[in-house]
Amino acid sequence: MKLNWKKSSVIIAVAGALLLTVAAVAFSHGHRHQGPPRGGDFRGERGPRDGLGPLRDLNLTDDQKAQVKKIKDSFEESNKALFDQQRALHASEPDPISGNFDEAAVRTAAEARAKIQVELEVSHAKMMSQIAGVLTAEQKTQLAARRQKFERQGPPPPPQGSAPQQP
């Protein structure tokens, strides 16, 4: 059997992109980690870990904070099964390096993860819509401006000391 390198590299690229998307969504959902890094939050800043993320500096009232927390907790609970399914699929994924490559099994697992990813993204958008309903018009404007600024900045620079990889 002759190995089709072009097809294999496309499959690996798709699997990698899918994995990065899953990681990004998990992070954006405020998925609980073992704890913040030493010396501050994930951006390296010291401050409260109140779960508000980009809403932190919008001067939310205590009532708004409670409503946002209730919405986030509700969605976290309703998405728990999806995250569990995603973890189970990832754990049961066949190892392509083992020498026994089963394209059909890899394709089936990738499609199953993609379906879960779609559900998580829809759920996240629904949650953000509900949170937006809690904000005042001024807070929404501030959040939109902050989002545009963030999008213009682009991806963060690579860590110091890491050499660029050569193809």
C-alpha positions in Angstrom: 0.0 0.0 0.0 1.4 3.3 -1.0 1.2 6.2 1.5 -0.3 9.4 0.1 1.7 12.1 1.8 -0.4 15.0 0.5 -3.6 13.5 1.9 -1.9 12.6 5.2 -0.5 16.1 5.6 -4.0 17.6 5.0 -5.5 15.3 7.6 -2.8 16.2 10.1 -3.3 19.9 9.4 -7.1 19.6 9.9 -6.7 17.7 13.1 -4.2 20.3 14.4 -6.5 23.2 13.5 -9.4 21.4 15.2 -7.3 20.9 18.3 -6.3 24.6 18.4 -10.0 25.6 18.0 -11.0 23.3 20.9 -8.3 24.7 23.1 -9.3 28.3 22.2 -13.0 27.6 23.0 -12.2 25.8 26.2 -10.1 28.8 27.3 -12.7 31.3 26.2 -15.4 29.5 28.2 -13.4 30.2 31.4 -12.9 26.5 31.9 -11.4 26.0 35.4 -7.8 25.2 35.4 -5.6 24.0 38.3 -5.2 27.7 39.2 -3.6 30.9 37.9 0.0 31.0 37.1 2.3 32.2 39.8 2.5 36.0 40.2 -0.9 36.9 38.7 -3.5 36.1 36.2 -3.0 34.5 32.8 -2.0 37.9 31.2 0.7 38.3 33.9 -1.3 40.9 35.7 -2.0 40.8 39.4 -5.6 41.3 40.4 -8.8 39.7 41.4 -9.9 36.4 39.7 -13.6 37.2 39.7 -14.5 35.3 36.6 -15.6 38.5 34.8 -12.7 38.6 32.3 -13.3 41.4 29.7 -16.3 42.6 31.8 -14.1 43.4 34.8 -13.5 47.1 34.0 -17.0 48.0 33.0 -18.0 49.1 36.5 -20.7 46.4 36.8 -23.1 46.8 39.7 -23.2 44.0 42.3 -26.6 43.0 40.8 -25.1 42.8 37.3 -22.1 40.8 38.6 -24.5 38.3 40.2 -26.6 38.0 37.0 -23.5 37.4 34.9 -22.2 34.8 37.4 -25.6 33.1 37.3 -25.6 33.0 33.5 -22.0 31.7 33.3 -22.6 29.0 35.9 -25.7 27.9 34.1 -23.9 27.6 30.8 -20.9 25.9 32.4 -23.2 23.3 33.9 -25.2 22.8 30.7 -21.9 22.4 28.7 -20.3 20.0 31.1 -21.6 17.0 29.2 -20.2 18.4 26.0 -16.7 19.0 27.5 -16.8 15.4 29.0 -17.7 14.0 25.6 -14.9 16.0 24.0 -12.4 14.7 26.6 -13.6 11.1 26.1 -13.2 11.4 22.3 -9.8 12.8 22.6 -8.7 10.1 25.0 -10.0 7.3 22.8 -8.6 8.8 19.6 -6.3 6.3 17.8 -2.6 7.1 17.8 -1.5 7.8 14.3 2.1 7.2 15.2 1.5 3.7 16.4 1.9 2.4 12.9 -1.7 1.3 12.5 -3.3 4.3 10.8 -7.0 3.9 10.4 -8.2 6.9 8.4 -11.9 6.1 8.9 -11.5 6.0 12.7 -9.6 9.3 12.7 -12.1 10.9 10.4 -15.0 9.7 12.5 -13.4 11.0 15.7 -12.6 14.4 14.1 -16.2 14.7 12.8 -17.6 13.9 16.2 -15.3 16.5 17.9 -16.3 19.1 15.2 -20.0 18.5 16.0 -19.3 19.1 19.7 -17.2 22.2 18.8 -20.2 23.6 16.9 -22.5 23.1 19.8 -20.0 24.7 22.2 -19.6 27.8 20.0 -23.4 28.2 19.6 -23.7 27.8 23.4 -21.0 30.4 24.0 -22.7 32.9 21.6 -26.0 32.4 23.3 -24.4 32.9 26.7 -22.7 36.2 25.5 -26.1 37.4 24.1 -27.7 36.8 27.5 -24.8 38.6 29.3 -25.2 41.5 26.8 -28.8 41.8 28.0 -27.5 42.5 31.5 -25.3 45.4 30.4 -26.2 49.0 29.9 -25.9 50.7 26.5 -22.7 52.5 27.7 -21.2 49.2 29.0 -22.0 47.6 25.6 -20.2 50.4 23.8 -17.2 50.1 26.1 -17.0 46.4 25.5 -17.4 46.7 21.7 -14.5 49.3 21.7 -12.3 47.0 23.8 -13.1 44.1 21.5 -12.2 46.1 18.4 -8.9 47.1 20.0 -8.1 43.5 20.9 -8.9 42.3 17.3 -6.6 45.0 15.8 -3.7 43.9 18.1 -3.5 40.5 16.5 -1.9 37.5 18.1 0.5 37.9 21.0 4.2 37.7 20.2 6.1 34.4 20.7 7.7 33.9 24.1 11.2 35.3 24.5 14.0 33.0 23.8 12.1 30.8 21.4 13.7 30.5 18.0 11.5 30.6 14.9 10.9 27.2 13.5 12.2 26.4 10.0 10.0 24.4 7.7 
